[in-house]
Structures are given as C-alpha cells and as structure tokens.
Amino acid sequence: MDERQALASFGALSQETRLQIVRMLVVAGPDGMAAGTIAEELEVSPSNVSFHLKELDRAGLISQQRESRSIIYTANYDALGGLVRFLMEDCCAGHPEICAPAAEVAACCAPAGGKAQ
C-alpha cells in the first residue's frame, strides 16, 4: 500500500459511522451484511448508511456483491491488512520485541494452518 492509498483509507475510517461499519463487517466475515441490516444495527437511516458505504468502497476498504434484491457488503481483508502493514513496515527500529504485541494480535485471526486474512 502506498501513502496515497493509506491516506484515503485513514480518511474513510476517521468518521464514527464508517469505522463502526468496517468493524461490523470484519466481525460478519465473508458472508458480509446487507445494507439494510447494517442500517438497522447502527440505528441510522438507509440513505445515511448508503453514503458511508460508498465512501468506504471508494477507499477500497469494503467490497459489494449483489445477491438477489440485496447488495451484500464485506470487509476487504487484503486492504485492511495492507493498512496495518503500512503502519508497521518501519516498526521497531531494529527491536522486534516492540512489535511483538501487534504481531500476536494479527496472529489471532490466522486460520489454523495459514496466515491472517
């Protein structure tokens, strides 16, 4: 991830509703959530959620897929992981023990035999 993309991502995440949406979609996993369900969970109007989903999509942090009459939104784990890697790429100044807690958190989401999504 380059600096321009990181800035777009941070800009999208720097609003309370959008941050809540991304966190909800991360928890929802690959099944994602419909826009209406997101609006209900956050207790905001569908038009408000639509606006925020558009901003998150533009930043590349979420993906969408049509299923019948609904649009299902999912977290873009590659983009979110890229954002974390961007923050950590120059970490530690030669002292890897400083970054160990962050690496442990990232490892908590790793599948049994592989890397985190």
Secondary structure by P-SEA (a helix, b strand, c coil): ccaaaaaaaaaaaccaaaaaaaaaaaaaccccccaaaaaaaacccaaaaaaaaaaaaaaccbbbbbcccbbbbbbaaaaaaaaaaaacccccccccccaaaaaaaaacccccccccc
